[in-house]
Amino acid sequence: MNINNRQKQALIFFLPTLVSLIIYLLTRSTRLTWANYANDSGDFLAAILTSGVPHPTGYPTYLLMGSLLQLLPVGDPFFRVLLLSIVPTALSAGLLAIIVQRFIFRINNRITMLVSIFSGLVWGLAPFLWSQALIIEVQGLQSLFIVLVFWYCLILFEEPHPFKKSIRLLFLAFCFGLGLGNHVTILFFLLAIIAGNWVATRNGLHRKFVFGQIIMILLASLIYLTLPVRAASSPPINWGNAATWSGFWWLVSGQAYQGLLLNLKPDQILSRISALATILRQQFGIVGVILAVIGAVQYRYQSKLTGYVLLYLFATYSIFAIIYGTDDSIVYLLPAFLVVVVWLASAWYGLLNWQIGKRRFAYALMVLVLIIFVFSIPATWREVDARSKGEAADYAEMTLGALPHDAIILTSADPDSFPLWYYHFGLKQRSDIAVVVLPLTQFAWYQQTLIHNYPEIQFPEPIGIFTNKSQNWGEKIAPLNQERTSCRSTIVRGEKFSIRIFCSDGKTIEFLNPSES
């Protein structure tokens, strides 16, 4: 059956999108989870459901889209926000397949169609991205912005620029600005965009479109101004209190986390460099990594700078993930993974252009890669499947059900705090209790938030400066409210991850997470 070019393009886009979407829906989380680096899910959910502001950098694009999804007449609040991970990630797989066909192969036949579709599936079903599509986190939405901005860069570098085609650059520039509002690390693409505009102006791009892109990026970036508006209503989740200039800057600049950058010992950095090789092997297999290296070396793009831009993106995000001192810094590798998929596609292009006598071997090698990929799916499925991993919800439900009436619970970290925030603030359960996150009580904004949230509780006098880097303020809450039962949660990491809660009335609550060691 003959199909026209538009139908081919539709097939290339929709097949990886639909396959990814179906698999995501079959393996998605159904309740709040800690699996797949989802510790922040409760914070995001609580902020969306209370019109609040989550942890730095505020993520205004994610908040706005998550709030709009609450208008849908489907599912519960959890599922509606989860759609913000599932759908964009699936779309990113289809869009990347189109990009590979258009910019790497540049010809449209059955073989290039199949390899383009395969490239989209390699991206969409890579273990890490697959895992992020199943949970409430910003990385799923970010995957779509990353692919859109990558497309933006390739258009600048690889295409001529007549007037009609230049208009879409304005749309993609706007997407870049929105991407900044979802996760600020997409800013590393800016150097590539600047270089791309320099190349594009030499290829016919009118300068007014360069200025137009700047305007669109700035306009989209104004989404950060929604944070002071949300903060001004004094929501129960109000990181930084962005209604003030000092609070706004503390939030969007990520001052609370800046100390994590380059805060590693040399042996830790060396260990992370070694871990990067392991992570790439886990995502793409040994054969895939070897082919990606070949593709990076041998492929020739329309612009000589494109190859250097790919190398820059891979190196920049890899280095950032290595030197940023968090346990989940793998999340910053998504653009690097995207580059690896493009290099893989570039290698396949080279194989398809081998001489006739060698082409049979090239096809055999591609079939081998396909077989390895297909057989890896069940193992990845078991690894990332979040359907039955609702331990964070179990913890919150058990704790709220067991806490004494009018209790004050002092929590110690994200895993024992954010699930309670979601149930207590987002779902409005146990309005009689107070949830106090001790590490945050060093901040004036959090002290003010607690005083506003719980007017019936006595608190120490709030500090006048933005932070005093001390938790003493929080420790004074229980003695000031001796008529209430005070409880303190502690995370215990041993053979099994557990949370123990000790209450002043002698009651002990213990939650054992069966799925995490």
N, C-alpha and C positions, 0 to 999 in steps of 0.2 A: 504494500500500500504506500503510495506516495503522499507525503505531507509537505505543506509549504513551510517557509522559513519561520513564520509567526507561530505555527503549530509546534515546530521543533523547539523554539524558544520557550513556549509554554510548558512543553514536556520536560525540558531541562530544569525549569524552575519548580514545577509542581511535584515532580516525582520525589526528589530528596526532601522537599518541604513536607509532603504528606507522610512519607515513610517515617521521618523524624518525629512528626507530630503524633502519629499513632503510637510509636514506641514510647514517647514521653508520657502520653496519657496512660499507658499501661504500667508505667513504672513510677509515676508521680507520688509524692508524699500526699497523704490524705489528712494528716494532722500535723501539728507543730513538731518539728524534729531537730535533733542536733546533727544528724547525718549529713555528709557531703559538705562540711564547713558551713552549716546553717545556724551557727550560734546567734547571729544577729537577727534572725527571722522575727522573734518576738518583739524586738525593738521597732523594726519596720512596720509590722502589723499594728502595733499599738499606736505608732505615730500616724499611720494612715487613717485608722478608725477614730482617732480623737482630734484630727486636724492638727496634729503636733509636728514636732521636728525631731528626727532621729539623730544618731551620733554623727560626728563630723565625717564628711563635709556637708551634711544636710541632705544631699541627693534630691534636689527639688524636682527634677524631671521624673524620677521614679515616684515621688510622692504624688505629683499631679496626676500621672497616669494611673497609679494605684487607686487614687480617690475617684477618678472617673469610672474605673471598672466597678466600683461599688454600686454604680447606678444600674448595672446589668441585672436582669431578673433571673439569674441562674446561680445555683449553688449557694454556699455559705460565704461569709467574708473571707475565710481562708482560701477557698478555691478561686474566688474572684481575683485576689491578689496574685495567686499562683499562676494565673493565666498570663501575667506580665513576665513570667519566666518562660513558660512553655511556648507560647505563640511566637514571640520575637526570635527565640533560639531556632525554632523550626524554619522561620522565614529566612534567617541568616544562612541556613544550609542551602536553600534554593537560590538565594541571591549569589552566593559564592560560586555555585555551579554555573550560573550565567556569566559571571565575571571570568571564570576559567575558560569557558568556551569562547568568549569574546576577545579576551586580551592575551591568552596564552596560545590557543589553537588557531584562532582567527579564520578557520574554515569550518563548515557545518556539514559533516557527514555522519553516518551512523557510528563510526568508531569514536570520533571526537565527542559526539553526543553522549555515548556511554561513559567515556572517561570523565567528561565534565560532571555528569550525574554522580559518578563514583566519587569524584573529588568533594562534591557537596556532602555526600554521606560520610566520607572520612572525617570531615569537619564536624558534622552534626552528631556523629556517634563516637567521636573521640571521648575516652572515659571522663575527662574532666568537664568538658562542655556538657556532655550528657548529664553528668551529676548535677550541674548548676541549673539545668532546665527543669529539674524536679523539685526544687526548693524555692522558698521565698528569699531571694537575694537579688542584688543588682546585676550580677554577672550575666544572667540570661538576656536581659534587655541590652546590656552593654555589648553582647556579642553581635547584635544587629547593628548597633551604632558603629562598632569596629569595622564590620564588613562594608557598611555604607561609606564610611570615611576612607577606607581602603579603595573603594570604587572611585571616590572623589579624587584621590591621588593618582590613580591609574589614568583617569580621563585627562587630568592635567598633563601628565608625562607622555602618554601614549597616543593621543588623538590630535588631529587638526581641529581647529576651533572656528568654524563658521558661526554666524550669529545665532541661528536656531539652536544648535547644539550647546552653545555657551549658556543658555538660560538655565539648563539643569544644574549647572555649577552653583547657582544661587540656592537651589533647593538643597543640594548636598552640603553647602556651607552652613545653611540653617541647621541641618542634621548634626553637623560637627558642634555647633553651639549647644544644641540640646544634649548631645553626648557629654559635653563638659558638665552639664547639670545632672547627669546620671553618675558618672565617675570621672573625677578630674584627671586621672592618669591618661585619658585620651589626648591630653594636651601634648604629649610627646609626638603626636602626629603633626603638630604645627610646623616644625622645621621642614617636614616633607611637603606640606601644603605650600609653604613659602617658596621652596625650591621648584615645586611644580608650577607655580604661577610664573616664575621666571622663565621656565622652559616654554610654557603655554603662550606667553606673550611673543616669544620668538616664532611660534607656530601659528600666529594669527589671532590670538585672543586679544580683544579690544580692552584697553586699560579700564574702561568704565565697568567692565565685568570684574576686574580685580577689586576695584573699590566697592562694587556691589557685594562681592563675597565678604569683604570686611564688615560691611553694614549688616549683612544677614547673620554673621557669626555673633556680632555684638548684640543684635536684637534677640537672638535665641538665648544668649547668655543672661539676658535680663530675667530669665526664669528664676535666678537666684534671689530676686527681689520678692518672690513669694514667701521666702523664709521669714523675713521680718513681719510680714502680714500674718502668717500663721502664729508666730511667736507672740504677737501683740495681744492675742486673745487668751493668753496664759493657759495653754493646754497642759495636761498632766505630764506629757512627754515634751520637754522643751529644752533640749540640749543647747547650752550657751546663752539662752535668752537672746535670740538674734534681733529682738526689737531694739536693742542698743547697738551702737556702732562697735564697741569693744566686744560684745557678745557675737555679733555678726562676723567680725573678722576672726575671732577665735574659732568659730564654727567652720567657716568656709576655707580657712587656711590650714585646718587640721592641726592646730598648735598642740593639741593633747597628744598627738602621735608623732610629732616631729623628732622626738628623742629616740624613736625606734630606727631612724635612718642612720646607717653606719654605726650602729650600736652593737657590733659583733666583733668577736675576737678573730684574729687571723685564721686559727684552726677551724672556727665555725664557718668562715667564708669559704675556705678550701673544701669543707664538707658539703656546703651548698652547691659549689661548682660541680662537684662529683655527683650530687643528687640531681642536678639539672640533666645530665646525660641519662640517668636512670629514668627520670620523668619523661623525657622525649621517647625513650624506648617503650615505656608503658603506654604512651599515647599512640605511637605510630609503628611500633615493632622495629626490630633491628633492620630488616629489609627496607622498611619505609624510611628510616633515618638515613641509610646509605643512599637510597635513591634521591632523597631530598638534598643531600650534599652534592650529588652528581648534577641535579637540576640547578642548584645554586651556582655551580661552576660553569656549566656548559651552555645554558640558555642565553640567547641574545635578544634583548628587548628592543623596541623601536627607539627608545631613548637610552643612551648609555647610563644615565643617572638612575634609571629605575632599579637596576640591580643593586646599586649602592644604597638606595632608599630601603629596599627590602632588608639588606644586611644591617642598616642602621636601626630599623624597627626591631629586628630580631635581637640585636645586641643590646639596645637600650632597655627594652622590657626585661630581657634576661638579667642584665646587670641590676636593674631596680629590684627585681624579685630576689636576687641574691643578697643585696645589701640592706633590704628592709627587714628588720628583725621581728617578724611575726611568724607564728606557726603556719598560717594560711597564706603565705606570700605567693604560693602557686597561682592564686587568682590573678596576679599581675602578668602572668605568662600568656594570657589569651591571645594578644596580638602576635606574640612569637609563634604560637601554635598555628595561627592563620598563615604566617609567612612560610612555615614548614609545609603546609598543605599546598601553597602556591608553588613552592620548589618541587614538591612531588609531582604536581601537574606538569611542570616544566620538564622534568625528567621523562615523564610519559610522552610528552610531545617529541622529545629527542628520540625515544625508542620508535615511535611511529614513523619517523623520518629516516630510519636506517635503510640501507640499501636492500633491495629485494631479497638477496641471498641471506641477509641477517634478520629479516623481518619476522621470520618464523620463530626465531629465538626470542625476539622482543615480545611477540604475542604470548609466548609461553611464560616469560617473566611476568608480564602483566596479569596473566591468569593466576600465577602463583601468588602474587600480591593480593588479588581478589579473594582467593581461597583463604589465605591467612586472615584477611579482614573479616570475612564471613564467619570463620570458625572462632574468631576472638569475641564476637558479639555475645554469645551466651555467658562467657566469663565476665565480661563487662557488665552485662545485665545483672548478674548476681552481686557484683561489687557495688553498683550504684543504686540498685532498686531500693526505693524509699517507701514503698507501700506499707510495710509493716513496721517501719521505724518511727513510731510516734512517741518515743520515750520522753521527749521534752513536754509534750502534752500530758503524758501520764504523771510526770513529776509535778506539773502545775496543778492538775486536778486533785492529786493525792494530797499535796501540801495545803491547798486552799480548803479542802474538805476536812483536814485534820487540825488546822490552826485553831486555838481557842478564840472565843468571841472577843472582839476588840483588841486583838493581838497586834503587836508591832514586830514585824520580821525584818531583821537586819541581814541583808545579803552581801556576798563577798566578791562576786565576779559576774561576767556576762551570762554563763550557763544557768546559774541559779537565780538570776534577776529578770532577764528578758522574758522567759515564759510566764512568770508571774505578772509582769507588766501587761502582756497580751490579755491574759484572762481577767486581771483585776481592772485595768483601765479600758482595754479594747472591748472586752465582752461584758464589762461592768459587773463582775462577780465579786462577792465578799466585800461590799462597800464598808463594812464595819472595821476592817483591818487597815493597817498602814504598811506599805512596802518601802523600806529605806535601803538604798544601795550605798553601803559604807564608803567604797572608794570614791564615790562622787560627792560625798559631803564636804570635801575640801574646797569645792567650788561655790562661790557666792550665788551663781545662777541656780544651782541645785538646791541650795538652802532656801532661796526664795520660792522655788517651785514646791518644795515640801510644805512650806508654811501656807502657801495658797491651796495645795491639794488637801491638807488635813488641818483645817482651822480649829478642830476640837482637841488637837494634841499640843502640848507645850514643847517648844523648841528653844534652844539657846539663842541668844542674840545673834543675828546674822552678821557675818564679817562685812566690812565696808569695801575691801579690795576684791578684785576679781577672783583671785585664788590665794590661799595661804599654804598650799601644799601640805595640808595636815588633815588627818581624819579625826582629830580630837573632838571636833564639833559633833560628829555623828555619835561618838561614844557617850556623849552627855544626854542623849535623848531618852534612853531607858531610865536612868535615875530620876529624870524630871517627870516621868509618867509611871510611878511605881504602882498605881492602881490598875495598870494594864499589864498583861502578860507580855514580856519581851522574849523574842526567839531569835536565835542567831544561826544562820546556815553556813556550812563549811563544805567545800569541795574536797573530796578525798580521792587521790589517784594512786591506786595500788594495783593489785591483780584485777580489780574491777573499779570502774569509775562510779563513785557514789556521792550523794549529797546528804549530809547529816544536819539535822536541825535540833538544837537544844533550847528548850524553853525554860523560863524562870520558874514555872510551876512544877518543874521536874519532868515534864513530858518530853519525849524524844521521838523525832520523826526521821526515818531513814529511807532514802530512795536509792536503789541499786540499779544502775543502767546495765541491762543484760547484754547489750550489743556492742559495748565499748570496753576495751581493756585499759 
